[in-house]
Amino acid sequence: MTQSEQTAADPASAILNIVTDLGRQLAQSAKTLTETRDDEVEIGTAAKDEVWRSDKVIKRLADWMFAQQQAKDPSGKLASQGNS
């Protein structure tokens, strides 16, 4: 019996399975968050090359490249697939 056939035959059981899976995913996420130490998290580590500066305003290559990617793919589908 496929999942869609099972859902049609017993929707309450299908909902229970979905909620159970969601609970399991939430528990795993909470465990991961509690086990992650501050020194394991890196923020702003992408390479950046300065391309323009005026007073305190600095335009970096990473900003420009992101803007170019967004212009080519405004939906963001390429970025979500890891093709940056």
A tleap script that builds the chain and sets N, CA, C and O, in Angstrom:
source leaprc.protein.ff14SB
mol = sequence {
  NMET THR GLN SER GLU GLN THR ALA ALA ASP
  PRO ALA SER ALA ILE LEU ASN ILE VAL THR
  ASP LEU GLY ARG GLN LEU ALA GLN SER ALA
  LYS THR LEU THR GLU THR ARG ASP ASP GLU
  VAL GLU ILE GLY THR ALA ALA LYS ASP GLU
  VAL TRP ARG SER ASP LYS VAL ILE LYS ARG
  LEU ALA ASP TRP MET PHE ALA GLN GLN GLN
  ALA LYS ASP PRO SER GLY LYS LEU ALA SER
  GLN GLY ASN CSER
}
set mol.1.N position { 0.858 -1.174 0.000 }
set mol.1.CA position { 0.000 0.000 0.000 }
set mol.1.C position { 0.905 1.238 0.000 }
set mol.1.O position { 1.807 1.359 0.829 }
set mol.2.N position { 0.653 2.145 -0.934 }
set mol.2.CA position { 1.444 3.376 -1.005 }
set mol.2.C position { 0.996 4.350 0.075 }
set mol.2.O position { -0.040 4.160 0.712 }
set mol.3.N position { 1.794 5.397 0.271 }
set mol.3.CA position { 1.469 6.372 1.313 }
set mol.3.C position { 0.156 7.095 1.010 }
set mol.3.O position { -0.629 7.360 1.921 }
set mol.4.N position { -0.086 7.415 -0.265 }
set mol.4.CA position { -1.335 8.096 -0.602 }
set mol.4.C position { -2.544 7.178 -0.393 }
set mol.4.O position { -3.616 7.641 -0.003 }
set mol.5.N position { -2.370 5.866 -0.655 }
set mol.5.CA position { -3.459 4.917 -0.396 }
set mol.5.C position { -3.712 4.794 1.101 }
set mol.5.O position { -4.859 4.697 1.536 }
set mol.6.N position { -2.623 4.798 1.900 }
set mol.6.CA position { -2.755 4.711 3.348 }
set mol.6.C position { -3.453 5.955 3.889 }
set mol.6.O position { -4.302 5.859 4.775 }
set mol.7.N position { -3.096 7.120 3.356 }
set mol.7.CA position { -3.718 8.370 3.796 }
set mol.7.C position { -5.207 8.362 3.493 }
set mol.7.O position { -6.015 8.801 4.311 }
set mol.8.N position { -5.569 7.864 2.320 }
set mol.8.CA position { -6.981 7.807 1.952 }
set mol.8.C position { -7.727 6.800 2.823 }
set mol.8.O position { -8.882 7.026 3.182 }
set mol.9.N position { -7.075 5.697 3.162 }
set mol.9.CA position { -7.724 4.653 3.949 }
set mol.9.C position { -7.858 5.052 5.414 }
set mol.9.O position { -8.873 4.755 6.044 }
set mol.10.N position { -6.853 5.718 5.960 }
set mol.10.CA position { -6.872 6.053 7.379 }
set mol.10.C position { -6.183 7.405 7.592 }
set mol.10.O position { -5.008 7.446 7.957 }
set mol.11.N position { -6.894 8.499 7.371 }
set mol.11.CA position { -6.276 9.826 7.488 }
set mol.11.C position { -5.784 10.133 8.905 }
set mol.11.O position { -4.793 10.847 9.058 }
set mol.12.N position { -6.437 9.623 9.930 }
set mol.12.CA position { -6.002 9.882 11.306 }
set mol.12.C position { -4.629 9.270 11.558 }
set mol.12.O position { -3.779 9.880 12.206 }
set mol.13.N position { -4.419 8.069 11.045 }
set mol.13.CA position { -3.126 7.413 11.200 }
set mol.13.C position { -2.042 8.171 10.437 }
set mol.13.O position { -0.917 8.300 10.919 }
set mol.14.N position { -2.373 8.664 9.267 }
set mol.14.CA position { -1.413 9.422 8.471 }
set mol.14.C position { -1.021 10.710 9.185 }
set mol.14.O position { 0.154 11.075 9.203 }
set mol.15.N position { -1.987 11.395 9.769 }
set mol.15.CA position { -1.702 12.623 10.515 }
set mol.15.C position { -0.832 12.305 11.725 }
set mol.15.O position { 0.101 13.047 12.033 }
set mol.16.N position { -1.133 11.214 12.405 }
set mol.16.CA position { -0.328 10.802 13.553 }
set mol.16.C position { 1.119 10.534 13.140 }
set mol.16.O position { 2.047 10.915 13.852 }
set mol.17.N position { 1.313 9.883 12.001 }
set mol.17.CA position { 2.661 9.629 11.494 }
set mol.17.C position { 3.396 10.925 11.194 }
set mol.17.O position { 4.582 11.049 11.500 }
set mol.18.N position { 2.708 11.889 10.601 }
set mol.18.CA position { 3.318 13.181 10.277 }
set mol.18.C position { 3.725 13.906 11.554 }
set mol.18.O position { 4.834 14.433 11.642 }
set mol.19.N position { 2.849 13.935 12.527 }
set mol.19.CA position { 3.141 14.613 13.792 }
set mol.19.C position { 4.282 13.910 14.524 }
set mol.19.O position { 5.129 14.568 15.128 }
set mol.20.N position { 4.310 12.590 14.477 }
set mol.20.CA position { 5.389 11.834 15.106 }
set mol.20.C position { 6.729 12.154 14.453 }
set mol.20.O position { 7.726 12.363 15.144 }
set mol.21.N position { 6.753 12.192 13.119 }
set mol.21.CA position { 7.984 12.544 12.403 }
set mol.21.C position { 8.421 13.964 12.745 }
set mol.21.O position { 9.608 14.217 12.951 }
set mol.22.N position { 7.476 14.883 12.806 }
set mol.22.CA position { 7.798 16.265 13.146 }
set mol.22.C position { 8.397 16.346 14.548 }
set mol.22.O position { 9.380 17.056 14.759 }
set mol.23.N position { 7.824 15.636 15.494 }
set mol.23.CA position { 8.354 15.607 16.853 }
set mol.23.C position { 9.771 15.054 16.898 }
set mol.23.O position { 10.621 15.565 17.627 }
set mol.24.N position { 10.019 14.015 16.124 }
set mol.24.CA position { 11.350 13.409 16.063 }
set mol.24.C position { 12.356 14.403 15.469 }
set mol.24.O position { 13.478 14.523 15.962 }
set mol.25.N position { 11.954 15.111 14.414 }
set mol.25.CA position { 12.835 16.105 13.799 }
set mol.25.C position { 13.119 17.262 14.751 }
set mol.25.O position { 14.253 17.736 14.833 }
set mol.26.N position { 12.099 17.717 15.469 }
set mol.26.CA position { 12.295 18.800 16.436 }
set mol.26.C position { 13.227 18.377 17.556 }
set mol.26.O position { 14.084 19.153 17.978 }
set mol.27.N position { 13.070 17.159 18.041 }
set mol.27.CA position { 13.940 16.657 19.106 }
set mol.27.C position { 15.386 16.576 18.626 }
set mol.27.O position { 16.303 16.942 19.360 }
set mol.28.N position { 15.596 16.103 17.408 }
set mol.28.CA position { 16.951 16.014 16.851 }
set mol.28.C position { 17.541 17.405 16.672 }
set mol.28.O position { 18.725 17.611 16.940 }
set mol.29.N position { 16.737 18.360 16.223 }
set mol.29.CA position { 17.217 19.738 16.053 }
set mol.29.C position { 17.599 20.355 17.390 }
set mol.29.O position { 18.628 21.021 17.493 }
set mol.30.N position { 16.788 20.142 18.402 }
set mol.30.CA position { 17.086 20.663 19.741 }
set mol.30.C position { 18.376 20.050 20.274 }
set mol.30.O position { 19.192 20.743 20.881 }
set mol.31.N position { 18.558 18.758 20.048 }
set mol.31.CA position { 19.780 18.082 20.498 }
set mol.31.C position { 20.999 18.671 19.795 }
set mol.31.O position { 22.020 18.925 20.434 }
set mol.32.N position { 20.900 18.889 18.492 }
set mol.32.CA position { 22.008 19.469 17.733 }
set mol.32.C position { 22.345 20.862 18.243 }
set mol.32.O position { 23.517 21.200 18.405 }
set mol.33.N position { 21.319 21.670 18.497 }
set mol.33.CA position { 21.553 23.033 18.985 }
set mol.33.C position { 22.210 23.041 20.360 }
set mol.33.O position { 23.086 23.864 20.622 }
set mol.34.N position { 21.798 22.141 21.233 }
set mol.34.CA position { 22.380 22.121 22.574 }
set mol.34.C position { 23.806 21.578 22.566 }
set mol.34.O position { 24.599 21.917 23.445 }
set mol.35.N position { 24.139 20.745 21.595 }
set mol.35.CA position { 25.488 20.180 21.528 }
set mol.35.C position { 26.466 21.075 20.779 }
set mol.35.O position { 27.674 20.847 20.843 }
set mol.36.N position { 25.976 22.080 20.076 }
set mol.36.CA position { 26.842 22.972 19.315 }
set mol.36.C position { 27.469 24.002 20.244 }
set mol.36.O position { 26.767 24.732 20.944 }
set mol.37.N position { 28.813 24.054 20.242 }
set mol.37.CA position { 29.528 25.010 21.086 }
set mol.37.C position { 29.765 26.305 20.310 }
set mol.37.O position { 29.805 26.302 19.080 }
set mol.38.N position { 29.921 27.405 21.036 }
set mol.38.CA position { 30.142 28.704 20.403 }
set mol.38.C position { 31.375 28.708 19.510 }
set mol.38.O position { 31.370 29.346 18.456 }
set mol.39.N position { 32.424 28.012 19.911 }
set mol.39.CA position { 33.648 28.025 19.108 }
set mol.39.C position { 33.516 27.209 17.815 }
set mol.39.O position { 34.401 27.266 16.961 }
set mol.40.N position { 32.439 26.465 17.665 }
set mol.40.CA position { 32.197 25.710 16.434 }
set mol.40.C position { 31.453 26.530 15.383 }
set mol.40.O position { 31.376 26.135 14.220 }
set mol.41.N position { 30.910 27.665 15.794 }
set mol.41.CA position { 30.114 28.487 14.887 }
set mol.41.C position { 30.991 29.589 14.317 }
set mol.41.O position { 31.608 30.350 15.062 }
set mol.42.N position { 31.044 29.670 13.004 }
set mol.42.CA position { 31.832 30.703 12.337 }
set mol.42.C position { 30.880 31.654 11.630 }
set mol.42.O position { 30.024 31.236 10.851 }
set mol.43.N position { 31.043 32.938 11.914 }
set mol.43.CA position { 30.179 33.950 11.325 }
set mol.43.C position { 31.012 34.866 10.441 }
set mol.43.O position { 32.075 35.333 10.851 }
set mol.44.N position { 30.534 35.119 9.240 }
set mol.44.CA position { 31.200 36.052 8.335 }
set mol.44.C position { 32.569 35.588 7.883 }
set mol.44.O position { 33.497 36.394 7.816 }
set mol.45.N position { 32.718 34.321 7.572 }
set mol.45.CA position { 34.031 33.792 7.211 }
set mol.45.C position { 34.267 33.753 5.704 }
set mol.45.O position { 35.329 33.317 5.261 }
set mol.46.N position { 33.311 34.193 4.924 }
set mol.46.CA position { 33.495 34.184 3.467 }
set mol.46.C position { 34.589 35.167 3.084 }
set mol.46.O position { 34.706 36.241 3.673 }
set mol.47.N position { 35.383 34.794 2.098 }
set mol.47.CA position { 36.448 35.678 1.628 }
set mol.47.C position { 35.842 36.936 1.014 }
set mol.47.O position { 34.870 36.881 0.260 }
set mol.48.N position { 36.441 38.062 1.358 }
set mol.48.CA position { 35.938 39.342 0.839 }
set mol.48.C position { 37.116 40.154 0.340 }
set mol.48.O position { 38.105 40.324 1.052 }
set mol.49.N position { 37.016 40.653 -0.870 }
set mol.49.CA position { 38.037 41.523 -1.423 }
set mol.49.C position { 37.440 42.904 -1.603 }
set mol.49.O position { 36.388 43.065 -2.223 }
set mol.50.N position { 38.121 43.898 -1.055 }
set mol.50.CA position { 37.620 45.264 -1.170 }
set mol.50.C position { 37.738 45.716 -2.622 }
set mol.50.O position { 38.792 45.564 -3.240 }
set mol.51.N position { 36.652 46.272 -3.166 }
set mol.51.CA position { 36.672 46.756 -4.539 }
set mol.51.C position { 36.425 48.257 -4.627 }
set mol.51.O position { 36.681 48.864 -5.668 }
set mol.52.N position { 35.929 48.866 -3.547 }
set mol.52.CA position { 35.663 50.303 -3.558 }
set mol.52.C position { 35.551 50.801 -2.133 }
set mol.52.O position { 34.996 50.110 -1.279 }
set mol.53.N position { 36.078 52.008 -1.858 }
set mol.53.CA position { 35.993 52.588 -0.523 }
set mol.53.C position { 35.786 54.089 -0.647 }
set mol.53.O position { 36.431 54.764 -1.449 }
set mol.54.N position { 34.873 54.588 0.165 }
set mol.54.CA position { 34.648 56.025 0.265 }
set mol.54.C position { 34.327 56.327 1.721 }
set mol.54.O position { 33.267 55.943 2.216 }
set mol.55.N position { 35.234 57.013 2.410 }
set mol.55.CA position { 35.112 57.290 3.835 }
set mol.55.C position { 34.954 55.966 4.590 }
set mol.55.O position { 35.849 55.122 4.550 }
set mol.56.N position { 33.827 55.780 5.275 }
set mol.56.CA position { 33.616 54.553 6.045 }
set mol.56.C position { 32.810 53.507 5.276 }
set mol.56.O position { 32.511 52.437 5.807 }
set mol.57.N position { 32.463 53.811 4.037 }
set mol.57.CA position { 31.684 52.880 3.224 }
set mol.57.C position { 32.645 52.022 2.406 }
set mol.57.O position { 33.455 52.534 1.633 }
set mol.58.N position { 32.540 50.730 2.589 }
set mol.58.CA position { 33.411 49.807 1.867 }
set mol.58.C position { 32.539 48.827 1.098 }
set mol.58.O position { 31.688 48.156 1.682 }
set mol.59.N position { 32.747 48.745 -0.187 }
set mol.59.CA position { 32.028 47.774 -1.014 }
set mol.59.C position { 32.966 46.600 -1.243 }
set mol.59.O position { 34.071 46.768 -1.759 }
set mol.60.N position { 32.528 45.434 -0.865 }
set mol.60.CA position { 33.374 44.254 -0.969 }
set mol.60.C position { 32.922 43.391 -2.139 }
set mol.60.O position { 31.764 43.431 -2.557 }
set mol.61.N position { 33.855 42.620 -2.650 }
set mol.61.CA position { 33.596 41.763 -3.801 }
set mol.61.C position { 32.492 40.757 -3.514 }
set mol.61.O position { 31.696 40.450 -4.400 }
set mol.62.N position { 32.430 40.239 -2.296 }
set mol.62.CA position { 31.395 39.259 -1.957 }
set mol.62.C position { 30.005 39.887 -2.097 }
set mol.62.O position { 29.073 39.229 -2.561 }
set mol.63.N position { 29.860 41.156 -1.698 }
set mol.63.CA position { 28.580 41.847 -1.844 }
set mol.63.C position { 28.216 41.980 -3.323 }
set mol.63.O position { 27.072 41.755 -3.716 }
set mol.64.N position { 29.203 42.347 -4.130 }
set mol.64.CA position { 28.970 42.531 -5.551 }
set mol.64.C position { 28.603 41.203 -6.204 }
set mol.64.O position { 27.690 41.143 -7.028 }
set mol.65.N position { 29.326 40.125 -5.832 }
set mol.65.CA position { 29.052 38.818 -6.421 }
set mol.65.C position { 27.657 38.334 -6.050 }
set mol.65.O position { 26.969 37.732 -6.875 }
set mol.66.N position { 27.229 38.594 -4.800 }
set mol.66.CA position { 25.888 38.211 -4.383 }
set mol.66.C position { 24.847 38.962 -5.210 }
set mol.66.O position { 23.858 38.376 -5.649 }
set mol.67.N position { 25.068 40.250 -5.419 }
set mol.67.CA position { 24.132 41.050 -6.218 }
set mol.67.C position { 24.062 40.534 -7.647 }
set mol.67.O position { 22.984 40.491 -8.240 }
set mol.68.N position { 25.203 40.142 -8.204 }
set mol.68.CA position { 25.221 39.605 -9.563 }
set mol.68.C position { 24.462 38.284 -9.642 }
set mol.68.O position { 23.733 38.036 -10.603 }
set mol.69.N position { 24.636 37.443 -8.632 }
set mol.69.CA position { 23.930 36.158 -8.605 }
set mol.69.C position { 22.426 36.384 -8.509 }
set mol.69.O position { 21.650 35.713 -9.189 }
set mol.70.N position { 22.011 37.333 -7.662 }
set mol.70.CA position { 20.591 37.623 -7.513 }
set mol.70.C position { 20.006 38.167 -8.808 }
set mol.70.O position { 18.853 37.887 -9.134 }
set mol.71.N position { 20.795 38.944 -9.551 }
set mol.71.CA position { 20.316 39.484 -10.820 }
set mol.71.C position { 20.105 38.361 -11.831 }
set mol.71.O position { 19.164 38.408 -12.623 }
set mol.72.N position { 20.977 37.348 -11.809 }
set mol.72.CA position { 20.850 36.228 -12.736 }
set mol.72.C position { 19.747 35.263 -12.320 }
set mol.72.O position { 19.071 34.678 -13.167 }
set mol.73.N position { 19.571 35.099 -11.006 }
set mol.73.CA position { 18.628 34.112 -10.481 }
set mol.73.C position { 17.855 34.716 -9.310 }
set mol.73.O position { 18.144 34.393 -8.158 }
set mol.74.N position { 16.875 35.591 -9.582 }
set mol.74.CA position { 16.161 36.260 -8.487 }
set mol.74.C position { 15.374 35.307 -7.597 }
set mol.74.O position { 15.031 35.673 -6.472 }
set mol.75.N position { 15.081 34.112 -8.059 }
set mol.75.CA position { 14.328 33.167 -7.233 }
set mol.75.C position { 15.194 32.586 -6.118 }
set mol.75.O position { 14.661 32.084 -5.129 }
set mol.76.N position { 16.522 32.645 -6.260 }
set mol.76.CA position { 17.424 32.106 -5.258 }
set mol.76.C position { 17.578 30.597 -5.333 }
set mol.76.O position { 18.152 29.999 -4.423 }
set mol.77.N position { 17.081 29.960 -6.392 }
set mol.77.CA position { 17.146 28.508 -6.485 }
set mol.77.C position { 18.581 28.007 -6.580 }
set mol.77.O position { 18.906 26.966 -6.007 }
set mol.78.N position { 19.445 28.726 -7.291 }
set mol.78.CA position { 20.829 28.291 -7.405 }
set mol.78.C position { 21.538 28.348 -6.067 }
set mol.78.O position { 22.300 27.439 -5.735 }
set mol.79.N position { 21.302 29.402 -5.288 }
set mol.79.CA position { 21.952 29.546 -3.985 }
set mol.79.C position { 21.502 28.452 -3.033 }
set mol.79.O position { 22.304 27.954 -2.243 }
set mol.80.N position { 20.225 28.067 -3.092 }
set mol.80.CA position { 19.730 27.046 -2.188 }
set mol.80.C position { 20.265 25.663 -2.524 }
set mol.80.O position { 20.218 24.757 -1.692 }
set mol.81.N position { 20.779 25.495 -3.752 }
set mol.81.CA position { 21.352 24.219 -4.141 }
set mol.81.C position { 22.851 24.160 -3.877 }
set mol.81.O position { 23.496 23.155 -4.175 }
set mol.82.N position { 23.416 25.245 -3.311 }
set mol.82.CA position { 24.824 25.254 -2.982 }
set mol.82.C position { 25.712 25.655 -4.145 }
set mol.82.O position { 26.925 25.461 -4.066 }
set mol.83.N position { 25.169 26.203 -5.214 }
set mol.83.CA position { 25.950 26.633 -6.363 }
set mol.83.C position { 26.229 28.126 -6.274 }
set mol.83.O position { 25.714 28.901 -7.080 }
set mol.84.N position { 27.032 28.533 -5.309 }
set mol.84.CA position { 27.284 29.959 -5.151 }
set mol.84.C position { 28.606 30.365 -5.725 }
set mol.84.O position { 28.968 31.540 -5.671 }
savepdb mol mol.pdb
quit
